[in-house]
Amino acid sequence: MVQTFADLGVPSPIAKALEKKGIVEPFPIQAATIADCLAGNDILGRAPTGSGKTLAFGIPAIARVGKAEPKHPKALILSPTRELSQQIKDELGPLAAAVDRKVLAVYGGSDIKKQTAALRKGVDVLIACPGRLLDLLQRKDLFLGDVSLAIIDEADRMADMGFLPDVRRILDATKLERQTVLFSATLDKEVQTLVKKYQRKPKQHEIGPAEPDMKAMSHRFLKLEKPQRVGLAAELIEKHGSTIVFSRTRYGADRIAKQLQRQGITAGAIHGGRSQNQRTRALKVFTEGEIQALVATDVAARGIHVDGVNCVIHYDPPQDDKTYVHRSGRTARAGASGVVVSFIMDDQEKATKVLKKKLKLAVPFEIVPKDTKNSPAKPAKNGKSATKKKKKKSESTAQNPLQKSKKEKKSGSKRSGRKRSKPKNGRAKQANSSPSSSGPRRARKKKLQK
């Protein structure tokens, strides 16, 4: 017999809202945790990204909380990144509306005045990144004394990003007698410290492998020279389709995205240096398949769930084996296949050998011939290479949804420079002549004429 959300005790209005979205049967992590969470128990859940954790903690949060007073939310959901916070808000918004509850996501890079205005009207379930939440607390735009349900999502990522001290400060500001729910992809030592201090006899549920299955994806390690990377990346994206390309730095992410666009690939960049609107737009068009590649830094990509990623490219090598696993886990999800490609230069070979050994990947290096310095992208349907002929700006704008046309750019972006000052007597040509030499010449000319 198929289990339904109603069987788990989910209130009818929320179950109907789920049904409208086409969600009828709960995922394993939801079936395992929702009933315990609705009963008020502390929950310790381990499940990989993309397994349905958001509804596992979001449904009980909306069902259990009452109406909040201004600036005093009833439930708090902490997440490590802006993108994940917004994803949670988007997923829970329709469910909250079904039972007359208000949900708000607050994070850096967005208008704090709008956030404070919403808090003054009353927010029942608050979703937040630690940094912005602490800013609001310091400004006294928010108080956590009424929070009776605290949820920490992606706790292991919080630890990796150094947020645990902030998480402790935030939890210490909530009700002492509260329900604490913690979800994580892994339950390592740092996560266990939160469990011991802030949870009381939690109901523990573990679903799926502790780490992404490295055997579910094919791995390639390409030895190449630096100038070859862009062309090869373009070929791989053309071949495999939806691809996430990882860069070590923000500047590198922007540069790679532009270089791929010159190769005829539609690509966008996502990193901490971009505005929230830019990041949201890049993620949206990639998720909807409007662009072929998303170039990301490790921090920006944490916790983001995108279905249908066929390929992951380590354009810059990962910091360690754990980062390799996190990056690679973006593909080959839910039984699908995927390809993971690492670009390795001579000075990176030794560290890569150590990484492969730790991950037990018996995959040989593939040497890219040195004569393919700038391998072009595959020919377009008309038989001409995208790199041979420059496209008109109007055509490239139509192909890349992230590129703005001239009309959309601000008029103030014109090149600035010094204005030439007009000579007072109007004799501009004399400015470069020497007064000492021109004077005697005129005198001699007049003398000869006489």
C-alpha positions in Angstrom: 0.0 0.0 0.0 1.3 3.4 -1.0 1.9 5.8 2.0 0.5 9.3 1.7 1.2 12.6 3.5 -2.2 12.3 5.2 -1.1 8.9 6.6 1.9 10.7 8.2 -0.5 13.2 10.0 0.0 16.1 7.6 -3.0 18.6 7.9 -5.4 18.4 5.0 -4.8 21.9 3.6 -1.1 21.3 3.4 -1.6 17.8 1.8 -4.0 19.4 -0.8 -1.4 22.1 -1.6 1.2 19.4 -2.1 -1.2 17.5 -4.4 -1.6 20.7 -6.5 2.1 20.7 -7.0 2.0 17.0 -8.1 3.5 15.7 -4.9 1.5 12.8 -3.6 3.8 10.1 -2.3 6.5 11.1 0.3 10.2 10.5 -0.3 11.9 8.1 2.1 13.4 10.8 4.3 10.0 12.5 4.5 8.2 9.2 5.3 10.8 8.5 8.0 10.9 11.9 9.8 7.6 13.9 9.3 5.5 11.9 11.9 8.2 12.2 14.6 8.7 15.9 13.8 5.0 16.6 14.0 4.9 14.9 17.4 7.4 17.5 18.7 10.5 15.2 18.9 14.0 16.5 18.2 15.2 15.0 14.8 18.7 14.1 13.6 18.4 13.3 9.9 21.1 12.3 7.5 20.3 12.4 3.8 22.1 13.5 0.7 21.3 16.8 -1.1 18.3 16.4 -3.4 16.6 13.7 -1.3 13.6 15.8 -0.2 14.9 17.2 3.1 13.2 20.5 2.6 9.7 19.1 2.8 10.8 16.7 5.6 11.4 19.6 8.0 9.3 22.3 6.2 5.9 20.6 6.4 6.1 20.1 10.2 7.4 23.7 10.7 4.4 25.2 8.9 1.9 22.7 10.5 3.2 23.3 14.1 3.7 27.0 14.4 1.1 29.6 15.4 0.8 33.2 14.3 3.8 35.3 15.2 4.0 38.8 16.7 5.9 41.5 14.8 9.7 40.9 14.9 9.1 37.6 16.8 9.1 34.6 14.5 7.8 31.2 15.8 10.1 28.9 13.7 13.6 29.4 12.4 15.3 27.6 9.6 19.1 28.2 9.2 20.8 27.5 5.9 24.4 28.1 4.7 23.8 30.0 1.4 21.6 32.6 -0.1 20.5 30.3 -3.0 19.5 27.5 -0.6 17.6 29.9 1.6 15.6 31.2 -1.4 15.0 27.6 -2.7 13.5 26.7 0.7 11.3 29.8 0.8 10.0 29.1 -2.8 9.2 25.5 -1.9 7.4 26.3 1.4 5.6 29.4 0.3 2.6 27.8 -1.3 2.2 25.4 1.7 2.3 28.2 4.2 -0.3 30.2 2.2 -2.6 27.2 2.4 -2.8 27.5 6.3 -2.4 31.3 6.4 1.2 31.4 7.6 3.9 33.8 6.4 7.4 32.7 5.3 10.4 35.0 4.8 14.0 34.4 3.7 16.7 36.8 4.8 20.3 36.8 3.6 23.1 39.2 2.6 23.2 40.8 -0.8 19.5 41.8 -0.6 17.6 44.8 0.6 17.7 44.8 4.4 15.0 47.5 4.6 12.5 45.3 2.8 13.4 42.4 5.2 12.9 44.6 8.3 9.6 45.9 6.9 8.3 42.3 6.5 9.5 41.4 10.0 7.5 44.3 11.4 4.3 42.9 9.8 5.0 39.5 11.4 6.7 36.4 10.0 5.8 32.9 11.3 8.6 30.9 9.7 11.9 32.7 9.1 14.6 31.2 6.8 18.0 32.8 7.2 21.7 32.7 6.6 23.6 33.2 9.9 25.4 36.4 8.9 22.3 38.4 8.0 20.3 37.0 10.9 23.0 38.3 13.3 22.9 41.7 11.6 19.1 41.9 12.2 19.5 40.8 15.8 22.2 43.5 16.4 19.9 46.2 14.9 17.1 45.0 17.1 14.9 44.4 14.1 14.4 40.8 15.2 14.1 38.8 18.4 14.3 35.0 18.8 12.8 34.6 22.2 9.6 33.1 20.8 11.3 30.5 18.5 10.0 27.2 19.7 11.2 25.2 16.6 14.8 25.6 15.3 15.9 23.8 12.2 19.5 23.6 10.9 19.8 22.5 7.3 23.1 21.3 5.7 24.8 21.3 9.1 28.0 19.8 7.7 28.2 22.6 5.1 27.7 25.1 7.9 30.7 23.5 9.6 32.8 23.6 6.4 32.1 27.3 5.9 33.0 28.2 9.5 29.4 29.1 10.6 29.2 26.9 13.7 30.1 29.7 16.2 27.4 31.9 14.7 24.9 29.0 14.8 25.6 28.5 18.5 25.0 32.2 19.2 21.7 32.1 17.3 20.5 28.9 19.0 21.4 30.3 22.4 19.1 33.3 21.7 16.0 31.0 21.1 13.7 29.4 23.7 15.4 27.0 26.0 12.5 24.6 25.8 12.3 24.2 22.0 12.3 21.5 19.4 15.6 21.3 17.5 15.8 19.6 14.1 19.1 19.0 12.4 19.6 17.7 8.9 23.0 17.0 7.3 24.5 15.0 4.4 27.2 13.7 6.8 27.3 13.3 10.6 30.9 14.1 11.3 32.5 15.2 14.5 31.6 18.9 14.3 28.0 18.1 13.6 27.9 15.8 16.7 29.0 18.7 18.9 25.7 20.5 18.0 23.8 17.3 18.6 25.2 16.9 22.1 24.7 20.5 23.2 21.4 21.4 21.6 19.3 18.3 21.1 17.5 16.1 23.7 17.2 12.4 22.8 16.8 13.0 19.1 15.0 10.5 16.8 17.7 9.6 14.3 17.0 8.7 10.7 19.5 8.0 8.0 18.6 7.6 4.3 20.8 6.8 1.4 24.6 6.6 1.3 26.7 8.9 3.5 28.5 10.1 0.5 27.7 10.3 -3.2 28.4 7.0 -5.0 31.6 7.6 -6.9 31.0 4.4 -8.9 27.7 5.8 -10.2 29.7 8.3 -12.3 32.5 8.0 -14.8 35.7 9.9 -13.9 38.3 11.3 -16.3 41.6 13.0 -15.4 43.0 15.0 -18.4 46.6 16.1 -18.4 46.8 19.3 -20.4 48.3 22.7 -20.8 46.6 25.8 -19.5 45.6 27.3 -23.0 43.9 24.0 -23.8 41.3 24.2 -21.0 38.7 26.5 -22.6 38.4 24.6 -25.9 38.2 21.2 -24.2 35.6 22.5 -21.7 33.5 23.8 -24.6 33.8 20.4 -26.4 32.7 18.5 -23.2 29.7 20.8 -22.6 28.6 20.5 -26.3 28.9 16.7 -25.9 27.2 16.1 -22.5 24.8 19.1 -22.2 24.0 20.5 -18.8 27.3 21.1 -17.0 28.6 22.7 -13.8 32.1 24.0 -14.1 34.0 24.6 -10.9 36.5 27.5 -10.5 38.7 28.2 -7.5 38.1 32.0 -7.5 35.4 34.5 -8.2 37.5 36.2 -10.9 38.2 32.9 -12.4 34.5 32.0 -12.6 33.7 35.2 -14.5 36.7 34.8 -16.8 35.8 31.1 -17.6 32.1 32.0 -18.4 33.2 34.8 -20.8 35.7 32.5 -22.5 33.1 29.8 -22.9 30.7 32.3 -24.5 33.3 33.2 -27.1 33.5 29.5 -27.9 29.7 29.5 -28.6 28.6 28.1 -25.3 25.8 29.8 -23.3 27.2 30.1 -19.8 26.6 32.0 -16.5 28.7 32.6 -13.4 27.6 32.3 -9.8 29.8 33.4 -6.9 29.8 35.5 -3.7 31.0 38.6 -5.6 27.8 38.8 -7.8 24.6 40.6 -6.7 21.8 38.4 -5.4 19.7 39.2 -8.5 22.6 38.1 -10.8 23.0 34.8 -8.8 19.3 34.1 -8.8 19.0 34.8 -12.5 22.0 32.6 -13.4 20.7 29.7 -11.3 17.2 30.1 -12.7 18.2 30.0 -16.4 20.5 27.0 -15.8 17.9 25.1 -13.9 15.4 25.7 -16.7 17.9 24.7 -19.4 18.2 28.1 -21.0 22.0 28.0 -20.7 24.4 25.0 -21.1 26.9 25.7 -18.3 27.0 27.2 -14.8 30.4 28.3 -13.7 30.6 28.3 -9.9 32.9 28.6 -6.9 32.7 26.0 -4.2 31.0 28.3 -1.6 28.3 29.5 -4.0 27.4 26.0 -5.1 27.0 24.6 -1.6 23.5 23.2 -0.9 22.2 24.0 -4.3 20.0 21.3 -5.8 19.7 21.1 -9.6 18.2 18.1 -11.4 19.6 16.8 -14.7 23.2 17.8 -14.4 25.0 15.5 -16.9 28.6 16.6 -16.4 30.9 18.2 -13.7 34.2 19.8 -14.8 36.9 20.5 -12.2 38.4 23.4 -14.2 40.5 24.2 -11.2 41.4 21.2 -9.0 39.5 20.7 -5.7 41.1 21.6 -2.4 40.9 18.1 -1.1 39.1 14.8 -1.5 36.1 16.0 0.4 35.6 18.9 -2.0 36.0 16.6 -5.0 33.1 14.4 -3.6 30.9 17.5 -2.9 31.5 18.9 -6.4 31.1 15.6 -8.2 27.9 14.8 -6.4 26.1 17.4 -8.5 25.8 14.7 -11.2 24.7 11.1 -11.3 21.7 11.6 -8.9 18.6 9.5 -8.4 20.0 6.6 -10.4 21.1 8.7 -13.4 24.5 8.5 -14.9 27.1 11.3 -15.0 30.6 12.3 -16.1 33.2 14.0 -13.9 36.2 15.5 -15.7 39.3 17.0 -14.0 41.8 19.3 -15.8 45.3 18.5 -14.5 48.4 20.5 -15.3 52.0 19.2 -14.6 52.4 20.9 -11.2 49.1 19.4 -10.1 49.7 15.8 -11.0 51.3 14.8 -7.7 48.4 16.1 -5.5 45.9 14.5 -7.9 47.6 11.1 -7.4 47.1 11.5 -3.7 43.5 12.5 -4.2 42.8 9.5 -6.4 44.4 7.2 -3.9 42.2 8.5 -1.0 39.1 8.1 -3.1 40.1 4.7 -4.4 39.7 5.8 -8.0 41.9 3.5 -10.2 41.5 5.8 -13.2 44.6 6.6 -15.4 45.6 10.0 -16.6 44.6 10.9 -20.2 47.2 13.0 -22.0 45.8 15.7 -24.3 48.1 16.1 -27.3 50.1 19.4 -27.1 49.4 20.4 -30.6 45.7 21.0 -29.7 46.5 24.3 -28.0 43.1 25.8 -28.4 40.7 23.0 -29.3 37.6 24.7 -30.8 34.1 23.9 -29.9 32.2 21.4 -32.1 30.8 22.8 -35.4 27.4 24.2 -35.2 24.5 22.7 -37.2 25.4 24.8 -40.3 28.8 23.2 -40.4 30.7 26.3 -39.3 32.7 26.5 -36.1 31.4 29.0 -33.6 34.9 30.3 -33.0 35.8 31.0 -36.7 33.2 33.7 -37.3 32.3 36.4 -34.9 28.6 36.5 -34.2 26.6 39.8 -34.3 25.9 41.2 -30.9 22.2 40.9 -31.5 22.5 37.2 -32.2 24.7 36.5 -29.2 22.3 38.4 -26.9 19.4 36.2 -28.2 21.4 33.0 -27.5 22.6 34.0 -24.0 19.8 35.0 -21.7 22.3 36.5 -19.2 23.8 39.0 -21.7 22.3 42.4 -21.8 21.7 44.4 -24.9 23.0 48.0 -25.3 19.6 49.4 -24.6 19.5 47.7 -21.2 22.9 49.1 -20.1 22.9 52.4 -18.2 23.6 55.5 -20.1 26.2 56.4 -17.5 28.5 53.7 -18.7 30.0 55.8 -21.5 33.8 56.1 -21.5 34.9 59.1 -19.5 37.9 61.2 -20.3 39.4 64.7 -20.2 37.7 67.4 -22.3 39.9 69.4 -24.5 40.0 73.0 -23.4 39.5 75.5 -26.2 42.2 78.2 -26.5 41.0 81.6 -25.5 42.2 83.4 -28.6 41.0 80.7 -31.0 44.5 79.9 -32.3 44.7 76.2 -31.7 47.3 75.6 -34.3 49.8 77.8 -32.6 49.7 75.8 -29.4 52.3 73.3 -30.6 54.6 75.9 -32.2 57.6 77.5 -30.5 57.2 81.2 -29.8 60.9 81.8 -29.9 61.3 80.4 -33.4 58.2 81.7 -35.0 58.8 85.4 -34.0 62.1 85.9 -35.8 60.8 84.1 -38.9 58.0 86.5 -39.3 60.3 89.5 -38.9 62.7 88.2 -41.6 59.7 87.5 -44.0 58.5 91.1 -43.6 62.0 92.5 -44.2 62.4 90.6 -47.4 58.9 91.7 -48.6 59.9 95.3 -48.1 
